[in-house]
């Protein structure tokens, strides 16, 4: 069984035990969070109905908070002395999917 969930502004395919890195989420490491399901696949059955997906609970545990790789931004224009240097590192959270429950 796997689910497509909305996490960090993107859609991710998750199964129980998967660790995914998403944009920073509120909470301390070890805290439990709910991820909204968009699609659920259980064997041959595929669930896309919003009413049925409202009963699906995808539970994940926050593993840790981290920062992404540094991105160097350099702007340069020839002959006019224009140079700008800027850097950026994304704030990320690693979460581990612990359970996918469907209410029957």
N, C-alpha and C positions, 0 to 999 in steps of 0.2 A: 504494500500500500504506500502510495506517495501522494503529496499534495503540492499544489502551486499556491504560494502565499505571497502576500504583499509585505515587503520588509525593506525599510530604508529607501523608499521611493522607487523600488524596482520589484519585479516579480522573480521569485526564486523557486526552484523545484527542490523539495525537501522530503527526506525519509527519516524515520526514527534513528537517532545516532549521528546524523549529519551535523557538522559544524560549519556555519556560514558567517562571513564577515559582512556586516551591514553598517550603514551610517550610525553615528552615535545615538544610543538609546539611554533613556533615564533609568537609573537603578544601579545597585551595587552588584559586584560579582557574587553569584550564588542565588540571586533573586530570580523569580519565575516571571515570564512575560507570555502574553497571548499574541499569536500572529493571525491576522485575518486570512481565511482560506478563500481562494478564487476558484479553485477546481480541485476535485478529489478523485483519484483513480484507485479503485479497490478491485484488483483482478481484472475482470472483463467489464465491470460497471464503472461508468464515468458520471460524476455528479457535477452539474453546472448550475442547478436551480438555486436561486438566492435564498429561498426559504429553507431548503435542505442544508445549504452551506452555512446558514446562521446557527445551526445546531452542531456544526463541526468545530471542535476545539483543537487547535494546534498549539501545544505548550512547548516553550523553550526556556532554557536556563542561561543566564548571562555568564559567560566564562571569564572574560576580561575586557578591559578597555585598552585600546592601543592607538597608535598613530600610523597613518599610511606612509608610503615613501615620499621623500621630498621631491617636489616638482620645481624646477628652476625656470623662471620666466625672465627672459632677457629681451629688451627692445633696443634697437640701434638704428639710427639713421645716418647715412654716410654724409660727410662733409659739413654737418651743422653742429656737431658736438652734443647730439642728443643720445644719451644712454640711460636706461633704467634697468634696475635689477630688482627682482622680487622673488620670493619663495612662498611655497604653500605646502602644508601637510594636512591631510584630512583626518578628522577625529572619527575613529571606527570602534565598533563593538563586535566581539566574537560571541555568537550564541550557539548553543547545542540543542537540537530538537530532542525533547525527551518523550513526547507522546502525541499521537494523533487519535482523537476520540470522535466517534460518530454516535449521535443519539438515535436510537432506533425505536 
